[in-house]
Amino acid sequence: MIHITSTLSIPRREIRFVYGTSTGPGGQHVNRVATKATLLFDVNRATTLTNSHRRRLNVALATRINKEGILRVSSSKYRSQKANRDAATERFVELLNIALTPAKKRKSTRVSRSQKKKRLEHKKKRSETKKLRGKVQPH
């Protein structure tokens, strides 16, 4: 089980890993050994997710979910397959935590009467200053 939140855990059987060769420096090791780990998670078929969870994930992670509803998380940071698998799993948990956390509602506030008065006085002073910049009329 992979624990996402205190109320949500995803069984390992719902997650699949695909391995491939990493990119970047590393020479022969990188070119020959499949160390890059890609975690695949089918959001639409997951048994532990509620419909609201699915909707929230599909909106928040739209760029990472393909047309079939599969979420892909890759890691090729490390030279070992196990370390990359662990890193991909950790990133998966972070992504789901962020996506499933509801946004805080904004508390509406009001501008105080003294602040309004102060702002208007400042505007009047500024207006007066700008009016005085005009051409001087000869008497």
N, CA, C and O atoms as CSV, one atom per row, in Angstrom:
chain,resi,resn,atom,element,x,y,z
A,1,MET,N,N,0.837,-1.192,0.000
A,1,MET,CA,C,0.000,0.000,0.000
A,1,MET,C,C,0.878,1.250,0.000
A,1,MET,O,O,1.870,1.340,0.724
A,2,ILE,N,N,0.488,2.192,-0.821
A,2,ILE,CA,C,1.162,3.485,-0.854
A,2,ILE,C,C,0.223,4.486,-0.197
A,2,ILE,O,O,-0.887,4.715,-0.676
A,3,HIS,N,N,0.674,5.082,0.902
A,3,HIS,CA,C,-0.159,6.015,1.659
A,3,HIS,C,C,-0.044,7.412,1.055
A,3,HIS,O,O,1.041,7.991,0.993
A,4,ILE,N,N,-1.179,7.936,0.613
A,4,ILE,CA,C,-1.222,9.266,0.007
A,4,ILE,C,C,-1.594,10.299,1.068
A,4,ILE,O,O,-0.851,11.251,1.305
A,5,THR,N,N,-2.743,10.104,1.700
A,5,THR,CA,C,-3.181,10.965,2.800
A,5,THR,C,C,-3.564,10.060,3.956
A,5,THR,O,O,-3.431,8.839,3.867
A,6,SER,N,N,-4.035,10.652,5.033
A,6,SER,CA,C,-4.435,9.844,6.188
A,6,SER,C,C,-5.642,8.970,5.868
A,6,SER,O,O,-5.852,7.945,6.517
A,7,THR,N,N,-6.436,9.364,4.875
A,7,THR,CA,C,-7.638,8.602,4.531
A,7,THR,C,C,-7.527,7.847,3.214
A,7,THR,O,O,-8.409,7.054,2.884
A,8,LEU,N,N,-6.461,8.078,2.458
A,8,LEU,CA,C,-6.341,7.461,1.136
A,8,LEU,C,C,-5.030,6.701,0.990
A,8,LEU,O,O,-3.947,7.246,1.203
A,9,SER,N,N,-5.155,5.435,0.624
A,9,SER,CA,C,-3.999,4.596,0.313
A,9,SER,C,C,-4.281,3.876,-0.991
A,9,SER,O,O,-5.415,3.476,-1.255
A,10,ILE,N,N,-3.250,3.711,-1.805
A,10,ILE,CA,C,-3.406,3.048,-3.095
A,10,ILE,C,C,-2.634,1.740,-3.067
A,10,ILE,O,O,-1.443,1.731,-2.757
A,11,PRO,N,N,-3.307,0.622,-3.391
A,11,PRO,CA,C,-2.604,-0.663,-3.403
A,11,PRO,C,C,-1.552,-0.705,-4.512
A,11,PRO,O,O,-1.740,-0.119,-5.578
A,12,ARG,N,N,-0.455,-1.394,-4.253
A,12,ARG,CA,C,0.643,-1.494,-5.225
A,12,ARG,C,C,0.195,-2.152,-6.524
A,12,ARG,O,O,0.784,-1.896,-7.574
A,13,ARG,N,N,-0.830,-2.991,-6.474
A,13,ARG,CA,C,-1.268,-3.695,-7.686
A,13,ARG,C,C,-1.898,-2.747,-8.710
A,13,ARG,O,O,-2.012,-3.094,-9.885
A,14,GLU,N,N,-2.308,-1.550,-8.270
A,14,GLU,CA,C,-2.900,-0.573,-9.185
A,14,GLU,C,C,-1.842,0.298,-9.859
A,14,GLU,O,O,-2.154,1.123,-10.717
A,15,ILE,N,N,-0.593,0.101,-9.459
A,15,ILE,CA,C,0.507,0.874,-10.032
A,15,ILE,C,C,1.405,-0.065,-10.823
A,15,ILE,O,O,1.710,-1.175,-10.388
A,16,ARG,N,N,1.819,0.406,-11.990
A,16,ARG,CA,C,2.689,-0.396,-12.851
A,16,ARG,C,C,3.948,0.407,-13.148
A,16,ARG,O,O,3.897,1.632,-13.259
A,17,PHE,N,N,5.065,-0.276,-13.275
A,17,PHE,CA,C,6.315,0.382,-13.625
A,17,PHE,C,C,6.797,-0.115,-14.970
A,17,PHE,O,O,6.700,-1.302,-15.282
A,18,VAL,N,N,7.318,0.809,-15.766
A,18,VAL,CA,C,7.940,0.489,-17.048
A,18,VAL,C,C,9.353,1.047,-16.968
A,18,VAL,O,O,9.559,2.158,-16.479
A,19,TYR,N,N,10.321,0.280,-17.446
A,19,TYR,CA,C,11.712,0.695,-17.350
A,19,TYR,C,C,12.302,0.917,-18.733
A,19,TYR,O,O,11.956,0.224,-19.691
A,20,GLY,N,N,13.192,1.888,-18.822
A,20,GLY,CA,C,13.857,2.192,-20.080
A,20,GLY,C,C,15.224,2.772,-19.809
A,20,GLY,O,O,15.612,2.968,-18.657
A,21,THR,N,N,15.953,3.046,-20.877
A,21,THR,CA,C,17.290,3.611,-20.705
A,21,THR,C,C,17.178,5.106,-20.425
A,21,THR,O,O,16.350,5.808,-21.005
A,22,SER,N,N,18.029,5.567,-19.526
A,22,SER,CA,C,18.049,6.981,-19.161
A,22,SER,C,C,18.763,7.790,-20.223
A,22,SER,O,O,19.460,7.245,-21.079
A,23,THR,N,N,18.578,9.097,-20.155
A,23,THR,CA,C,19.281,9.991,-21.067
A,23,THR,C,C,20.383,10.705,-20.303
A,23,THR,O,O,20.468,10.600,-19.079
A,24,GLY,N,N,21.212,11.420,-21.014
A,24,GLY,CA,C,22.242,12.223,-20.375
A,24,GLY,C,C,23.548,11.490,-20.185
A,24,GLY,O,O,23.738,10.405,-20.734
A,25,PRO,N,N,24.468,12.080,-19.397
A,25,PRO,CA,C,25.793,11.490,-19.224
A,25,PRO,C,C,25.744,10.203,-18.412
A,25,PRO,O,O,24.807,9.970,-17.649
A,26,GLY,N,N,26.751,9.383,-18.583
A,26,GLY,CA,C,26.821,8.122,-17.842
A,26,GLY,C,C,27.492,7.045,-18.657
A,26,GLY,O,O,27.800,5.969,-18.144
A,27,GLY,N,N,27.719,7.327,-19.919
A,27,GLY,CA,C,28.470,6.401,-20.767
A,27,GLY,C,C,27.761,5.092,-21.015
A,27,GLY,O,O,26.545,5.050,-21.199
A,28,GLN,N,N,28.538,4.019,-21.018
A,28,GLN,CA,C,28.034,2.690,-21.362
A,28,GLN,C,C,26.922,2.242,-20.412
A,28,GLN,O,O,25.957,1.608,-20.839
A,29,HIS,N,N,27.057,2.569,-19.129
A,29,HIS,CA,C,26.053,2.147,-18.147
A,29,HIS,C,C,24.672,2.685,-18.524
A,29,HIS,O,O,23.687,1.946,-18.518
A,30,VAL,N,N,24.609,3.966,-18.848
A,30,VAL,CA,C,23.334,4.603,-19.203
A,30,VAL,C,C,22.774,4.011,-20.489
A,30,VAL,O,O,21.562,3.833,-20.617
A,31,ASN,N,N,23.641,3.710,-21.428
A,31,ASN,CA,C,23.197,3.211,-22.726
A,31,ASN,C,C,22.730,1.764,-22.696
A,31,ASN,O,O,21.929,1.358,-23.538
A,32,ARG,N,N,23.214,0.986,-21.746
A,32,ARG,CA,C,22.915,-0.451,-21.746
A,32,ARG,C,C,21.893,-0.888,-20.708
A,32,ARG,O,O,21.162,-1.854,-20.931
A,33,VAL,N,N,21.829,-0.197,-19.582
A,33,VAL,CA,C,20.997,-0.652,-18.461
A,33,VAL,C,C,19.719,0.184,-18.378
A,33,VAL,O,O,19.761,1.411,-18.470
A,34,ALA,N,N,18.586,-0.495,-18.205
A,34,ALA,CA,C,17.282,0.182,-18.114
A,34,ALA,C,C,17.079,0.690,-16.691
A,34,ALA,O,O,16.467,0.012,-15.865
A,35,THR,N,N,17.596,1.888,-16.407
A,35,THR,CA,C,17.488,2.438,-15.053
A,35,THR,C,C,16.361,3.455,-14.904
A,35,THR,O,O,15.918,3.716,-13.786
A,36,LYS,N,N,15.894,4.028,-15.994
A,36,LYS,CA,C,14.800,5.006,-15.926
A,36,LYS,C,C,13.509,4.282,-15.554
A,36,LYS,O,O,13.142,3.287,-16.179
A,37,ALA,N,N,12.826,4.792,-14.530
A,37,ALA,CA,C,11.575,4.180,-14.073
A,37,ALA,C,C,10.411,5.118,-14.377
A,37,ALA,O,O,10.451,6.304,-14.050
A,38,THR,N,N,9.376,4.570,-15.006
A,38,THR,CA,C,8.162,5.334,-15.287
A,38,THR,C,C,7.003,4.660,-14.570
A,38,THR,O,O,6.691,3.498,-14.831
A,39,LEU,N,N,6.370,5.394,-13.667
A,39,LEU,CA,C,5.230,4.883,-12.910
A,39,LEU,C,C,3.971,5.168,-13.715
A,39,LEU,O,O,3.760,6.291,-14.171
A,40,LEU,N,N,3.134,4.149,-13.889
A,40,LEU,CA,C,1.866,4.293,-14.606
A,40,LEU,C,C,0.723,4.009,-13.642
A,40,LEU,O,O,0.715,2.982,-12.963
A,41,PHE,N,N,-0.244,4.924,-13.585
A,41,PHE,CA,C,-1.390,4.774,-12.686
A,41,PHE,C,C,-2.650,5.135,-13.453
A,41,PHE,O,O,-2.791,6.259,-13.935
A,42,ASP,N,N,-3.563,4.183,-13.565
A,42,ASP,CA,C,-4.819,4.405,-14.287
A,42,ASP,C,C,-5.813,5.088,-13.352
A,42,ASP,O,O,-6.407,4.447,-12.485
A,43,VAL,N,N,-5.982,6.378,-13.536
A,43,VAL,CA,C,-6.846,7.186,-12.663
A,43,VAL,C,C,-8.302,6.742,-12.772
A,43,VAL,O,O,-9.003,6.677,-11.762
A,44,ASN,N,N,-8.763,6.436,-13.983
A,44,ASN,CA,C,-10.173,6.099,-14.193
A,44,ASN,C,C,-10.552,4.721,-13.657
A,44,ASN,O,O,-11.713,4.500,-13.311
A,45,ARG,N,N,-9.612,3.803,-13.581
A,45,ARG,CA,C,-9.918,2.444,-13.112
A,45,ARG,C,C,-9.497,2.175,-11.674
A,45,ARG,O,O,-9.679,1.062,-11.181
A,46,ALA,N,N,-8.948,3.150,-11.007
A,46,ALA,CA,C,-8.487,2.966,-9.632
A,46,ALA,C,C,-9.680,2.711,-8.713
A,46,ALA,O,O,-10.650,3.470,-8.708
A,47,THR,N,N,-9.593,1.640,-7.942
A,47,THR,CA,C,-10.714,1.250,-7.078
A,47,THR,C,C,-10.789,2.081,-5.799
A,47,THR,O,O,-11.860,2.207,-5.205
A,48,THR,N,N,-9.674,2.643,-5.376
A,48,THR,CA,C,-9.657,3.365,-4.102
A,48,THR,C,C,-10.048,4.833,-4.227
A,48,THR,O,O,-10.278,5.498,-3.218
A,49,LEU,N,N,-10.124,5.345,-5.458
A,49,LEU,CA,C,-10.468,6.756,-5.650
A,49,LEU,C,C,-11.974,6.954,-5.769
A,49,LEU,O,O,-12.669,6.158,-6.401
A,50,THR,N,N,-12.464,8.015,-5.160
A,50,THR,CA,C,-13.875,8.373,-5.318
A,50,THR,C,C,-14.020,9.183,-6.607
A,50,THR,O,O,-13.023,9.592,-7.202
A,51,ASN,N,N,-15.249,9.410,-7.030
A,51,ASN,CA,C,-15.479,10.199,-8.242
A,51,ASN,C,C,-14.959,11.627,-8.100
A,51,ASN,O,O,-14.436,12.203,-9.054
A,52,SER,N,N,-15.107,12.191,-6.908
A,52,SER,CA,C,-14.603,13.559,-6.704
A,52,SER,C,C,-13.076,13.584,-6.779
A,52,SER,O,O,-12.491,14.538,-7.293
A,53,HIS,N,N,-12.430,12.527,-6.261
A,53,HIS,CA,C,-10.969,12.423,-6.372
A,53,HIS,C,C,-10.558,12.355,-7.839
A,53,HIS,O,O,-9.620,13.030,-8.262
A,54,ARG,N,N,-11.266,11.534,-8.609
A,54,ARG,CA,C,-10.947,11.378,-10.038
A,54,ARG,C,C,-11.070,12.710,-10.779
A,54,ARG,O,O,-10.197,13.083,-11.563
A,55,ARG,N,N,-12.175,13.421,-10.513
A,55,ARG,CA,C,-12.386,14.716,-11.164
A,55,ARG,C,C,-11.263,15.690,-10.817
A,55,ARG,O,O,-10.710,16.364,-11.686
A,56,ARG,N,N,-10.945,15.747,-9.538
A,56,ARG,CA,C,-9.909,16.673,-9.083
A,56,ARG,C,C,-8.549,16.334,-9.703
A,56,ARG,O,O,-7.806,17.228,-10.108
A,57,LEU,N,N,-8.230,15.035,-9.774
A,57,LEU,CA,C,-6.962,14.608,-10.382
A,57,LEU,C,C,-6.933,14.928,-11.870
A,57,LEU,O,O,-5.921,15.407,-12.383
A,58,ASN,N,N,-8.040,14.665,-12.569
A,58,ASN,CA,C,-8.093,14.923,-14.005
A,58,ASN,C,C,-7.930,16.406,-14.328
A,58,ASN,O,O,-7.392,16.757,-15.378
A,59,VAL,N,N,-8.389,17.272,-13.436
A,59,VAL,CA,C,-8.241,18.709,-13.662
A,59,VAL,C,C,-6.832,19.170,-13.277
A,59,VAL,O,O,-6.162,19.854,-14.051
A,60,ALA,N,N,-6.393,18.792,-12.082
A,60,ALA,CA,C,-5.111,19.282,-11.571
A,60,ALA,C,C,-3.909,18.697,-12.311
A,60,ALA,O,O,-2.895,19.375,-12.479
A,61,LEU,N,N,-4.015,17.447,-12.751
A,61,LEU,CA,C,-2.882,16.787,-13.410
A,61,LEU,C,C,-3.156,16.528,-14.887
A,61,LEU,O,O,-2.672,15.544,-15.448
A,62,ALA,N,N,-3.924,17.399,-15.511
A,62,ALA,CA,C,-4.332,17.204,-16.910
A,62,ALA,C,C,-3.146,17.061,-17.851
A,62,ALA,O,O,-3.221,16.314,-18.827
A,63,THR,N,N,-2.056,17.763,-17.575
A,63,THR,CA,C,-0.896,17.692,-18.470
A,63,THR,C,C,-0.127,16.384,-18.322
A,63,THR,O,O,0.642,16.021,-19.211
A,64,ARG,N,N,-0.320,15.679,-17.228
A,64,ARG,CA,C,0.399,14.423,-16.991
A,64,ARG,C,C,-0.446,13.189,-17.288
A,64,ARG,O,O,0.074,12.074,-17.327
A,65,ILE,N,N,-1.750,13.384,-17.498
A,65,ILE,CA,C,-2.651,12.255,-17.757
A,65,ILE,C,C,-2.953,12.210,-19.247
A,65,ILE,O,O,-3.327,13.220,-19.844
A,66,ASN,N,N,-2.787,11.018,-19.852
A,66,ASN,CA,C,-3.037,10.898,-21.296
A,66,ASN,C,C,-4.513,10.637,-21.579
A,66,ASN,O,O,-5.325,10.617,-20.655
A,67,LYS,N,N,-4.864,10.438,-22.839
A,67,LYS,CA,C,-6.266,10.262,-23.244
A,67,LYS,C,C,-6.905,9.027,-22.628
A,67,LYS,O,O,-8.117,9.000,-22.409
A,68,GLU,N,N,-6.107,8.006,-22.346
A,68,GLU,CA,C,-6.636,6.777,-21.741
A,68,GLU,C,C,-6.838,6.923,-20.234
A,68,GLU,O,O,-7.364,6.012,-19.595
A,69,GLY,N,N,-6.435,8.041,-19.661
A,69,GLY,CA,C,-6.605,8.274,-18.231
A,69,GLY,C,C,-5.466,7.726,-17.396
A,69,GLY,O,O,-5.646,7.442,-16.211
A,70,ILE,N,N,-4.293,7.574,-17.999
A,70,ILE,CA,C,-3.144,7.016,-17.282
A,70,ILE,C,C,-2.182,8.141,-16.908
A,70,ILE,O,O,-1.729,8.911,-17.754
A,71,LEU,N,N,-1.889,8.206,-15.619
A,71,LEU,CA,C,-0.950,9.183,-15.087
A,71,LEU,C,C,0.458,8.610,-15.187
A,71,LEU,O,O,0.700,7.479,-14.765
A,72,ARG,N,N,1.392,9.386,-15.743
A,72,ARG,CA,C,2.779,8.945,-15.910
A,72,ARG,C,C,3.693,9.823,-15.061
A,72,ARG,O,O,3.635,11.051,-15.129
A,73,VAL,N,N,4.537,9.172,-14.261
A,73,VAL,CA,C,5.544,9.882,-13.476
A,73,VAL,C,C,6.873,9.175,-13.714
A,73,VAL,O,O,7.010,7.990,-13.410
A,74,SER,N,N,7.850,9.895,-14.254
A,74,SER,CA,C,9.142,9.295,-14.588
A,74,SER,C,C,10.244,9.816,-13.689
A,74,SER,O,O,10.166,10.921,-13.152
A,75,SER,N,N,11.280,8.991,-13.535
A,75,SER,CA,C,12.474,9.405,-12.819
A,75,SER,C,C,13.683,8.729,-13.449
A,75,SER,O,O,13.724,7.508,-13.599
A,76,SER,N,N,14.664,9.542,-13.813
A,76,SER,CA,C,15.921,9.001,-14.334
A,76,SER,C,C,17.089,9.724,-13.670
A,76,SER,O,O,18.181,9.827,-14.229
A,77,LYS,N,N,16.832,10.217,-12.470
A,77,LYS,CA,C,17.809,11.018,-11.740
A,77,LYS,C,C,18.989,10.183,-11.243
A,77,LYS,O,O,20.124,10.658,-11.209
A,78,TYR,N,N,18.711,8.948,-10.862
A,78,TYR,CA,C,19.738,8.107,-10.250
A,78,TYR,C,C,20.248,7.054,-11.227
A,78,TYR,O,O,19.651,6.817,-12.278
A,79,ARG,N,N,21.371,6.424,-10.856
A,79,ARG,CA,C,21.977,5.414,-11.723
A,79,ARG,C,C,21.410,4.022,-11.479
A,79,ARG,O,O,21.686,3.100,-12.247
A,80,SER,N,N,20.619,3.856,-10.416
A,80,SER,CA,C,20.049,2.528,-10.156
A,80,SER,C,C,18.537,2.538,-10.384
A,80,SER,O,O,17.861,3.542,-10.159
A,81,GLN,N,N,18.041,1.414,-10.828
A,81,GLN,CA,C,16.615,1.264,-11.124
A,81,GLN,C,C,15.772,1.422,-9.861
A,81,GLN,O,O,14.724,2.068,-9.886
A,82,LYS,N,N,16.233,0.831,-8.759
A,82,LYS,CA,C,15.478,0.884,-7.505
A,82,LYS,C,C,15.351,2.324,-6.998
A,82,LYS,O,O,14.277,2.745,-6.571
A,83,ALA,N,N,16.450,3.067,-7.049
A,83,ALA,CA,C,16.418,4.462,-6.584
A,83,ALA,C,C,15.464,5.289,-7.441
A,83,ALA,O,O,14.735,6.133,-6.919
A,84,ASN,N,N,15.463,5.055,-8.748
A,84,ASN,CA,C,14.549,5.777,-9.639
A,84,ASN,C,C,13.104,5.370,-9.398
A,84,ASN,O,O,12.202,6.204,-9.479
A,85,ARG,N,N,12.875,4.095,-9.104
A,85,ARG,CA,C,11.517,3.623,-8.801
A,85,ARG,C,C,11.015,4.297,-7.523
A,85,ARG,O,O,9.871,4.747,-7.459
A,86,ASP,N,N,11.881,4.364,-6.508
A,86,ASP,CA,C,11.509,5.023,-5.251
A,86,ASP,C,C,11.255,6.521,-5.457
A,86,ASP,O,O,10.326,7.084,-4.878
A,87,ALA,N,N,12.086,7.157,-6.285
A,87,ALA,CA,C,11.919,8.591,-6.561
A,87,ALA,C,C,10.614,8.853,-7.307
A,87,ALA,O,O,9.923,9.831,-7.022
A,88,ALA,N,N,10.274,7.985,-8.259
A,88,ALA,CA,C,9.021,8.142,-9.011
A,88,ALA,C,C,7.820,7.956,-8.083
A,88,ALA,O,O,6.832,8.682,-8.188
A,89,THR,N,N,7.908,6.984,-7.177
A,89,THR,CA,C,6.827,6.740,-6.219
A,89,THR,C,C,6.654,7.944,-5.291
A,89,THR,O,O,5.535,8.369,-5.006
A,90,GLU,N,N,7.775,8.479,-4.830
A,90,GLU,CA,C,7.734,9.644,-3.943
A,90,GLU,C,C,7.105,10.846,-4.655
A,90,GLU,O,O,6.292,11.566,-4.075
A,91,ARG,N,N,7.487,11.052,-5.902
A,91,ARG,CA,C,6.931,12.155,-6.695
A,91,ARG,C,C,5.438,11.947,-6.941
A,91,ARG,O,O,4.665,12.905,-6.927
A,92,PHE,N,N,5.037,10.706,-7.165
A,92,PHE,CA,C,3.629,10.338,-7.361
A,92,PHE,C,C,2.808,10.722,-6.126
A,92,PHE,O,O,1.732,11.309,-6.244
A,93,VAL,N,N,3.324,10.385,-4.950
A,93,VAL,CA,C,2.636,10.711,-3.691
A,93,VAL,C,C,2.515,12.229,-3.541
A,93,VAL,O,O,1.458,12.733,-3.162
A,94,GLU,N,N,3.599,12.958,-3.838
A,94,GLU,CA,C,3.570,14.426,-3.751
A,94,GLU,C,C,2.525,15.017,-4.693
A,94,GLU,O,O,1.751,15.892,-4.303
A,95,LEU,N,N,2.509,14.533,-5.937
A,95,LEU,CA,C,1.555,15.045,-6.930
A,95,LEU,C,C,0.113,14.818,-6.486
A,95,LEU,O,O,-0.722,15.718,-6.584
A,96,LEU,N,N,-0.177,13.603,-5.993
A,96,LEU,CA,C,-1.537,13.304,-5.555
A,96,LEU,C,C,-1.919,14.134,-4.337
A,96,LEU,O,O,-3.056,14.595,-4.234
A,97,ASN,N,N,-0.983,14.328,-3.414
A,97,ASN,CA,C,-1.252,15.166,-2.239
A,97,ASN,C,C,-1.606,16.586,-2.646
A,97,ASN,O,O,-2.561,17.168,-2.131
A,98,ILE,N,N,-0.840,17.139,-3.564
A,98,ILE,CA,C,-1.089,18.510,-4.018
A,98,ILE,C,C,-2.427,18.600,-4.745
A,98,ILE,O,O,-3.204,19.528,-4.520
A,99,ALA,N,N,-2.690,17.623,-5.621
A,99,ALA,CA,C,-3.914,17.655,-6.427
A,99,ALA,C,C,-5.168,17.430,-5.589
A,99,ALA,O,O,-6.221,17.991,-5.892
A,100,LEU,N,N,-5.067,16.623,-4.549
A,100,LEU,CA,C,-6.249,16.286,-3.754
A,100,LEU,C,C,-6.492,17.246,-2.592
A,100,LEU,O,O,-7.525,17.160,-1.927
A,101,THR,N,N,-5.561,18.152,-2.343
A,101,THR,CA,C,-5.761,19.129,-1.283
A,101,THR,C,C,-6.657,20.245,-1.817
A,101,THR,O,O,-6.299,20.905,-2.793
A,102,PRO,N,N,-7.809,20.465,-1.196
A,102,PRO,CA,C,-8.705,21.511,-1.695
A,102,PRO,C,C,-8.100,22.900,-1.482
A,102,PRO,O,O,-7.409,23.143,-0.493
A,103,ALA,N,N,-8.369,23.792,-2.414
A,103,ALA,CA,C,-7.856,25.159,-2.320
A,103,ALA,C,C,-8.565,25.893,-1.187
A,103,ALA,O,O,-9.764,25.722,-0.972
A,104,LYS,N,N,-7.809,26.707,-0.473
A,104,LYS,CA,C,-8.397,27.469,0.620
A,104,LYS,C,C,-9.282,28.567,0.046
A,104,LYS,O,O,-8.930,29.222,-0.935
A,105,LYS,N,N,-10.442,28.755,0.678
A,105,LYS,CA,C,-11.343,29.806,0.222
A,105,LYS,C,C,-10.869,31.142,0.771
A,105,LYS,O,O,-10.421,31.247,1.913
A,106,ARG,N,N,-10.978,32.145,-0.063
A,106,ARG,CA,C,-10.530,33.477,0.312
A,106,ARG,C,C,-11.544,34.125,1.245
A,106,ARG,O,O,-12.752,34.087,1.010
A,107,LYS,N,N,-11.019,34.718,2.306
A,107,LYS,CA,C,-11.886,35.462,3.210
A,107,LYS,C,C,-12.021,36.870,2.652
A,107,LYS,O,O,-11.027,37.563,2.440
A,108,SER,N,N,-13.262,37.287,2.417
A,108,SER,CA,C,-13.459,38.627,1.872
A,108,SER,C,C,-13.246,39.657,2.980
A,108,SER,O,O,-13.732,39.494,4.099
A,109,THR,N,N,-12.525,40.701,2.652
A,109,THR,CA,C,-12.242,41.751,3.628
A,109,THR,C,C,-12.751,43.078,3.083
A,109,THR,O,O,-13.017,43.212,1.888
A,110,ARG,N,N,-12.884,44.052,3.971
A,110,ARG,CA,C,-13.336,45.376,3.571
A,110,ARG,C,C,-12.254,46.393,3.903
A,110,ARG,O,O,-11.493,46.236,4.858
A,111,VAL,N,N,-12.210,47.429,3.092
A,111,VAL,CA,C,-11.284,48.523,3.356
A,111,VAL,C,C,-11.909,49.382,4.451
A,111,VAL,O,O,-13.083,49.744,4.372
A,112,SER,N,N,-11.120,49.703,5.471
A,112,SER,CA,C,-11.657,50.477,6.592
A,112,SER,C,C,-11.978,51.913,6.157
A,112,SER,O,O,-11.446,52.414,5.167
A,113,ARG,N,N,-12.856,52.551,6.921
A,113,ARG,CA,C,-13.290,53.912,6.610
A,113,ARG,C,C,-12.094,54.869,6.620
A,113,ARG,O,O,-11.979,55.734,5.752
A,114,SER,N,N,-11.210,54.710,7.602
A,114,SER,CA,C,-10.043,55.597,7.695
A,114,SER,C,C,-9.112,55.411,6.492
A,114,SER,O,O,-8.524,56.380,6.011
A,115,GLN,N,N,-8.977,54.190,6.012
A,115,GLN,CA,C,-8.131,53.934,4.839
A,115,GLN,C,C,-8.727,54.579,3.585
A,115,GLN,O,O,-8.003,55.146,2.766
A,116,LYS,N,N,-10.050,54.487,3.445
A,116,LYS,CA,C,-10.716,55.123,2.298
A,116,LYS,C,C,-10.482,56.635,2.325
A,116,LYS,O,O,-10.160,57.246,1.306
A,117,LYS,N,N,-10.652,57.230,3.528
A,117,LYS,CA,C,-10.485,58.668,3.694
A,117,LYS,C,C,-9.052,59.080,3.351
A,117,LYS,O,O,-8.830,60.073,2.658
A,118,LYS,N,N,-8.094,58.312,3.839
A,118,LYS,CA,C,-6.679,58.584,3.601
A,118,LYS,C,C,-6.366,58.517,2.100
A,118,LYS,O,O,-5.639,59.359,1.574
A,119,ARG,N,N,-6.915,57.520,1.427
A,119,ARG,CA,C,-6.695,57.343,-0.012
A,119,ARG,C,C,-7.267,58.524,-0.794
A,119,ARG,O,O,-6.612,59.054,-1.691
A,120,LEU,N,N,-8.488,58.935,-0.451
A,120,LEU,CA,C,-9.124,60.056,-1.143
A,120,LEU,C,C,-8.369,61.368,-0.919
A,120,LEU,O,O,-8.232,62.171,-1.842
A,121,GLU,N,N,-7.878,61.585,0.305
A,121,GLU,CA,C,-7.091,62.788,0.591
A,121,GLU,C,C,-5.816,62.800,-0.242
A,121,GLU,O,O,-5.420,63.836,-0.777
A,122,HIS,N,N,-5.181,61.644,-0.346
A,122,HIS,CA,C,-3.958,61.532,-1.146
A,122,HIS,C,C,-4.257,61.830,-2.616
A,122,HIS,O,O,-3.475,62.501,-3.289
A,123,LYS,N,N,-5.390,61.330,-3.110
A,123,LYS,CA,C,-5.782,61.579,-4.506
A,123,LYS,C,C,-6.017,63.073,-4.742
A,123,LYS,O,O,-5.617,63.615,-5.773
A,124,LYS,N,N,-6.667,63.732,-3.785
A,124,LYS,CA,C,-6.939,65.168,-3.918
A,124,LYS,C,C,-5.638,65.966,-3.953
A,124,LYS,O,O,-5.488,66.883,-4.761
A,125,LYS,N,N,-4.699,65.614,-3.073
A,125,LYS,CA,C,-3.405,66.298,-3.041
A,125,LYS,C,C,-2.667,66.097,-4.359
A,125,LYS,O,O,-2.094,67.039,-4.907
A,126,ARG,N,N,-2.685,64.897,-4.852
A,126,ARG,CA,C,-1.999,64.560,-6.103
A,126,ARG,C,C,-2.633,65.332,-7.268
A,126,ARG,O,O,-1.932,65.861,-8.131
A,127,SER,N,N,-3.955,65.386,-7.275
A,127,SER,CA,C,-4.689,66.113,-8.311
A,127,SER,C,C,-4.320,67.596,-8.285
A,127,SER,O,O,-4.083,68.206,-9.327
A,128,GLU,N,N,-4.275,68.161,-7.087
A,128,GLU,CA,C,-3.926,69.576,-6.926
A,128,GLU,C,C,-2.508,69.841,-7.422
A,128,GLU,O,O,-2.264,70.840,-8.098
A,129,THR,N,N,-1.577,68.957,-7.092
A,129,THR,CA,C,-0.185,69.083,-7.539
A,129,THR,C,C,-0.117,69.095,-9.054
A,129,THR,O,O,0.612,69.896,-9.638
A,130,LYS,N,N,-0.871,68.212,-9.695
A,130,LYS,CA,C,-0.849,68.122,-11.156
A,130,LYS,C,C,-1.507,69.341,-11.802
A,130,LYS,O,O,-1.080,69.777,-12.871
A,131,LYS,N,N,-2.538,69.895,-11.165
A,131,LYS,CA,C,-3.198,71.091,-11.700
A,131,LYS,C,C,-2.239,72.275,-11.699
A,131,LYS,O,O,-2.257,73.094,-12.617
A,132,LEU,N,N,-1.402,72.364,-10.666
A,132,LEU,CA,C,-0.456,73.474,-10.533
A,132,LEU,C,C,0.681,73.403,-11.550
A,132,LEU,O,O,1.439,74.364,-11.682
A,133,ARG,N,N,0.816,72.307,-12.261
A,133,ARG,CA,C,1.888,72.158,-13.244
A,133,ARG,C,C,1.573,72.853,-14.566
A,133,ARG,O,O,2.432,72.931,-15.445
A,134,GLY,N,N,0.373,73.348,-14.711
A,134,GLY,CA,C,-0.026,73.996,-15.960
A,134,GLY,C,C,0.767,75.266,-16.229
A,134,GLY,O,O,1.571,75.693,-15.400
A,135,LYS,N,N,0.535,75.871,-17.404
A,135,LYS,CA,C,1.225,77.109,-17.762
A,135,LYS,C,C,0.775,78.236,-16.840
A,135,LYS,O,O,-0.387,78.316,-16.441
A,136,VAL,N,N,1.711,79.086,-16.523
A,136,VAL,CA,C,1.425,80.219,-15.649
A,136,VAL,C,C,0.793,81.331,-16.490
A,136,VAL,O,O,1.315,81.695,-17.543
A,137,GLN,N,N,-0.329,81.861,-16.019
A,137,GLN,CA,C,-1.034,82.935,-16.721
A,137,GLN,C,C,-0.419,84.279,-16.302
A,137,GLN,O,O,-0.308,84.564,-15.109
A,138,PRO,N,N,-0.027,85.088,-17.264
A,138,PRO,CA,C,0.501,86.419,-16.884
A,138,PRO,C,C,-0.638,87.315,-16.385
A,138,PRO,O,O,-1.748,87.227,-16.910
A,139,HIS,N,N,-0.398,88.165,-15.396
A,139,HIS,CA,C,-1.433,89.038,-14.825
A,139,HIS,C,C,-1.542,90.311,-15.557
A,139,HIS,O,O,-2.365,91.156,-15.205
